[in-house]
Amino acid sequence: MKYNKIILAGGSGYLGKVLAQHFSKLANEVIIFTRSPKPAIGNINMIAWDGATIGQWAQHLEDSDVLINLTGKSVNCRYDEKNKAEIFSSRLKATWILGEALKQTNNPPGVWMNAASATIYRHAEDRPQDEFNGDIGEGFSIEVCKRWERAFAEQNIPGIRKIILRITVVLGSNGGVMHYYSNLAKYGLGGIQGNGNQYFSWVHEEDLVGSVQFLLDNPQLDGVFNIASPHPVQNHELMYTIRKAVGMPIGLPATKWMLEIGTLLLQTETELILKSRWVLPTRLLNEGYRFSVPYIHKAIQISI
């Protein structure tokens, strides 16, 4: 086996499941820290934690190779005061408490990856944003990203290589947003959203796993990496590609006011649809990572 033990904190969601499946073939044991543990599946074990206080879970950090922290309340909700507070606290507390637990671990993992979000960049229709010349934006979602990354940066533990994963929207057949988009298209609602010009940065689940593995295999790499396909698309191209994939020739467009009503009914926010995220994975490309699924048509084809 390549690894003894891989730890996925907050790894019971979509991304955690994708990573757990990958690492279960490479490690003696994959451990998921979760608030709702379920019985083990093969060598994937779930351990209870609250993401805020040190408990029995901390002992599992001993003799582990890699810690990947994915903890955080979903941003797919209304941004009322209660949800805002939970979005902040779930991310910050988990990052702080993992740092505290690692300081008390005799043989901690050599690598700590912390999930982050490419939403940290501003709404961009004029030029792409990357790790070198991207502009950090303003607003609630971006403040969450900034504070989350700051909390991680404050955890200084000698001997641990730290990597920030600025993840874009992950596409795949195992979960995530693809089901939502394909259903819209199937029912004739897969037209442009807003003016259709906003950029959609994405990564296929194969390349989420691939880039994480690439970063592990290159011990000289640390710091911030955008986890994104090198070929983002505008909304009109995204929706056309989805319509084509499900065999629906027409798609009713959704104007901004229609989206405001729809997202209110679905208890989410229009920002998730209308913000132009034009993000490039410049560091990964510079370091030699080759994408398995670089283009949107293939990503959608194998995800529906």
N, C-alpha and C positions, 0 to 999 in steps of 0.2 A: 504493500500500500504506500501511496505517496505521502499521506498524512496520517497522524495518529488521531487527531480530534479537530473537527471544525465546529465553531460555535456561531449560531445565527440568532442574535438577540432580536426579539420581535419578528421572528421568521415564520409565523404561522399563516401569513397572507400569501398573495399571488407570487411576489418576487421570492419570498422565502422558500416556497414550495419548489420553484424552478431551480434555485440554487441548491436546495437540499437534495433534489434528484441527481444533480450533477455531481455533488461531492460525495454522495453515498457510494459511488463507484470508485472513489479515489481515497477514501479515508476509512479507518477502522470504525469510527463513530462520528455521526453528525448529531449535534445537540441543539435543539431549538428552545430558547427561553420564551415562554408565552404565558399569558394570563389564563389561558384555557387549555391546559395540557390534555392530550389524548393518548391512547395506547401507542406503543412503539410500532413503527413499520420497518421491518428489517433492522438495519443499523441506525435508523433515524429515531432519536429519542426526544421526547418533549418534557421539559422541566418547568415547573411553576415559578413565576417571578411576578413582581408587581411593577417593575420598571422604575422604582423610586427608592427602595431600601435594600440594603445588603441582607441576603438570606442564604439558605442552603445552596441556592443556585450558584453562588460565587465559587464554591469548591470545584465546580466543573471547569473553571478557567485554568486550573492546574494542568500542566502538560498538554495544553492545546496548542495547535499550530497557528490558527487564524481565528480572529473574531471579526464578524461582519455585523454591524448594528443597523437594523432596518426599522427600528421602533419609531412609531409616530401615528397619532390619530389621522385618519384619512382626511384630506382637504376637500373631498367630495361631499360637502355639506354647506349649509347656510352659514355665513360668517356673522353669527350673532355673538354676543359677549361670552356666553358659556362655551360655545364651540371654539372661539378664538383662544380662550384661556386653556382649553384642553389641547388644542393643536400645539401651542407653545410648550406647556408643561410636559406633555408626553415625550416630546423630542429632547428637551433640555435636561429633564430629570434623568432619563435613561442614559444619556451621554455622560452626565456627571457621576452617576452611581457606578457605571461601568469603569470609569476612570478610577474611582475610589477602590473598587474591588480589585482592579489590576495592580494597584499599588500594594495591596496586601497579599498578592499571589507570588509564591516562591519561584515558580517556573511558568511565567506568563507566555501568551502567544507572541510570536515574532512580528506579526502583522495585525494591525487594527484598521479595518475599513469602516468608514461611517457613511451611511447613505446621506445624500443631500439632494437638492433639486436644481435643475437647469432653469427653473422659474426665477432664480436669483437675477438673471439678466433682464434688462428692460424690454418693453414692447418694441420690436425691431422689424420695420419693413424696408429700411434703407440699406442695411448691411448686416452680415452675419456676426454673431458674437462667439468668441472663443476664450480660452483660458488666458490669452495674452492681451487681447484688446477689447474684450467684452465690457460693456458698461453695466454696472450694478444699478438696478432700477429702484423705484420707490413704491411704497404701499404695504399693506398688511402681509401679503404672501412673501414679499421680498424681505421684509423685516424678520419673518419667521426663518427664512433661509440664512440670513446674516447672523442671527443669534445662535442658530443651530451650529453653523460652522465655527463661530467664535467659541461656543462651549466645547467643541471638539479640540480646537487649537489650544485651549487652556490646559488640556490634559497632557502634561509633559511627563512621560514615563520612559526613562532611559532604556534603550535596547529594543523599543517597539517602533517599527516602521508604520507611519500613519498615512492613510490615503483617504481623500474626500471624493466620493462618487457623485458627481452632479448628473443625476439620471433624468432623462427625458421620458416621454410617454412610452411605456413598454407594450409592444404588440406581440401576441402569441395566441395559441389555441387553448392554453391552459387557464386563461382567466384574463383579468384586466378589462380594457375598454372595447376590445374588438367586438364583443357580443352586442354592446350598445350600438355601435356604428352599423354593424351588419343588419340588425333588426330595423333600424331607421330606413336603411336602403330597401330592404325587402318589402316594407309597407309603403313604398313610394315617397318617403320623407327624406331621402338622401340627397337633397339639393345642397347648394352652398349655404353656409351659415354666416350670417352677417354679410359683408361685401365679398367674402370668399378670397380676399387677398392676403389674409393673415397666414403667417407661416406655421407649419406644424412640424416640430422636431420630434423624432421618434427613434426607437431602437427596437429591433426584434429580440425576443427573449434569448435566441441563440447567441446573439452578440453581447447581450448583457452578461451571460455566463462566460462567453469567450473573452471579453475584455477584463472581467474579474480574474479569470485564470491567467491571462497574459500579464496582468499587473503582479500577480503572485509569483509568476515564473521569472520576473525581471527585478531582482532585489535592489537594483539601483534606483528604482522609481518610487517617488513619494509625492505628496502634495495633492493638488486639485486636478481631476480628470473629468472632462465632459463625456458622459456615456450616451452617445447619440450617433445615429447614422450620418455618414458624410453627405447624404443627399436628402435634406429636408424638403418638404413640398408645401405649396400653398393649399389652402383649404379647398379651393375649387378642384384642384388635381386630386387631392385625397378623396373627396366625395365621388368624383367621376370614377376613380379606380375601384372604389368599393361597390358602386352601382354596377359596374361592368362585371365584377367578380361574382355578384349574386344574381346577375342576369336581369336587372331591372333597368329598362331604358330611360325611365323618367325619374325625376326626384324633385319634389316641391322644395323651393328655397325657404329658409327660415330667417326672417329679418330680425334685427336686434330686439324690437319690441316683442316679437313672438318668442324669442329665446328668453327674454325676461320673465314672461308668463310661464313658459315651460320649465325653466330652472327653479322658479318658485314652487311649482307643483311637485317637482322632483327633489326639492329641498337641497339644491346645489347652487352654484354661482356661474354667471355668464362668463366670467373671467377665464374659466377653464376651457371655454370654447373660442372666445374672441381675442384673447391675448395672442399677439404674434410672437411666437418663440422660434427664432432663427438661430440655431445653435450648431456649432461645428466641433468635432472631436479632434482638434488640431494636435494636441499632445499625443493622443493615441496613434494618429497617423504618422507623426514625426518619429515616434519610437518604433514604428514598423508593424503595428497591428493591422491585420487584413480582415475586413468584414466579411462574414459568411452571407449576410443578407443586406446588401447595401442599398437596394432599391425598393421603393414602396410597393410596386406591383407584385414582386415576389413575396414580400412580407405579408401582404393581404391574402394572396393566393394560398399560402401555407398556414394562415391563421384562421381562416373561415371554415 
